[in-house]
Amino acid sequence: MRILITGGCGFIGCHTIKEALDRDDIERLVNLDALTYSGNPENLSETNDERYRFIHGSINDTETLTSVLIEERIQIILHLAAESHVDRSIDSVQPFIETNIDGTRTILEAILNCMKEGLEIHLVHVSTDEVYGSLGPNDPAFTEDTPLDPRNPYAVTKASSDMMVQAFVNTHGISAATTRCSNNYGPNQFPEKLIPLMTLNAMEGRSLPVYGDGMQIRDWIHVRDHARGILATMDGLLDGRLDSGEVVNFGADNEMPNIDIVRTIIRLTGASESQIEYVTDRPGHDRRYAMGFEKAERILGWKPEIDWSNGMKDTVEWYRSNPEWVESVRSGAYREWIEKHYG
Ligand SMILES: NC(=O)c1ccc[n+]([C@@H]2O[C@H](COP(=O)([O-])OP(=O)(O)OC[C@H]3O[C@@H](n4cnc5c(N)ncnc54)[C@H](O)[C@@H]3O)[C@@H](O)[C@H]2O)c1
């Protein structure tokens, strides 16, 4: 199999690459990443595999994308590149429209152009549970049939990209499956997101800013379980267990309010409850997400394997034992390195 992954230097991308390179049936793995603020080549510094190639470039660049697809004889694209932080989308939605919507459009058109040349390129489009909207306390979990109801700018751009993929499946007959996963945690996550932010603040004796009442519930899944799910979806699409146009949800049956997460981190780091500081809630903050993943179990034979307490223990330990990574991400040192090496 010859794979192109987009956004492979990000949090989920780097774990997906490591999972994929553990497999013998992967002949080539090309990573196209624009190295935005959250893309860090250090996440793959130990990846020393001759099947792997990194290309610094944007999914919005049609020429680069098309030439990589043809030159590398790519058979399947795992599309993860995105602007991914809800708070940033509230400050400015423009980069989200450019990357998440227009970038996905560029990928779809590149696939279409290759189809016209007689090449078949499949697509796994990586999306999110946020496209389904918000649940009440007693509502059943989201299923793949739950209508889309995105409620923040990030979620709207992801839902738009999902619908664009669907349109190209229906209209142009491309082969694509979409994954929707709940909140990920694990090593290598950029420290603007809840778990790394709280872990680092807790370890450094700083305040732990909790939005609103801290009762926003998410279904937390370990990033390696999600990465396995993305690869399982790829397998399902290629061997016909999934039809083109299908959606698969991934979750971990691990619903938890934010405040409980903060308390878990306090316990694991030896921090103090007095560090908790309640701050004004994010506008339009969805109250609850929960994912039904029966389809992934039934059709793909996938299930989450990493339980929350072990996963969190390892995650906190990873941030504790990788101060250089944390320092370089925070200080922007790796951005200087990128500037020097990639211009
Ligand atoms: N983090 C989660 O909890 C979560 C949950 C479900 C789905 N997702 C989805 O998974 C995907 C990956 O999320 P993540 O948390 O790893 O994000 P991330 O922000 O850590 O990584 C995004 C990566 O995309 C790259 N990128 C951005 N714009 C690009 C462009 N124009 N061209 C090429 N590369 C570009 C960045 O450099 C970065 O490496 C996203 O599509 C996101 O919507 C994330």
The ligand as an ORCA input file, in Angstrom:
! r2SCAN-3c Opt
* xyz 0 1
  N      -7.632     16.352     18.631
  C      -8.820     15.751     18.728
  O      -9.285     15.474     19.829
  C      -9.583     15.375     17.478
  C     -10.741     14.585     17.610
  C     -11.422     14.172     16.447
  C     -10.954     14.551     15.202
  N      -9.841     15.334     15.094
  C      -9.371     15.687     13.733
  O      -8.147     15.000     13.545
  C      -7.292     15.769     12.689
  C      -5.947     15.985     13.348
  O      -6.136     16.679     14.574
  P      -4.919     16.997     15.558
  O      -5.474     17.090     16.923
  O      -3.805     16.065     15.284
  O      -4.526     18.459     15.047
  P      -3.149     19.223     15.152
  O      -3.521     20.666     15.192
  O      -2.289     18.677     16.232
  O      -2.416     18.886     13.769
  C      -2.837     19.421     12.539
  C      -1.691     19.228     11.552
  O      -2.130     19.695     10.269
  C      -1.085     20.472      9.704
  N      -1.675     21.426      8.749
  C      -2.462     22.496      9.029
  N      -2.796     23.136      7.886
  C      -2.220     22.445      6.870
  C      -2.204     22.583      5.451
  N      -2.840     23.598      4.849
  N      -1.519     21.684      4.723
  C      -0.853     20.660      5.301
  N      -0.830     20.481      6.649
  C      -1.494     21.362      7.425
  C      -0.403     21.138     10.883
  O       0.908     21.597     10.565
  C      -0.430     20.006     11.898
  O       0.707     19.179     11.748
  C      -8.034     17.053     12.372
  O      -8.668     16.916     11.129
  C      -9.077     17.157     13.486
  O     -10.210     17.852     13.055
  C      -9.144     15.759     16.206
*
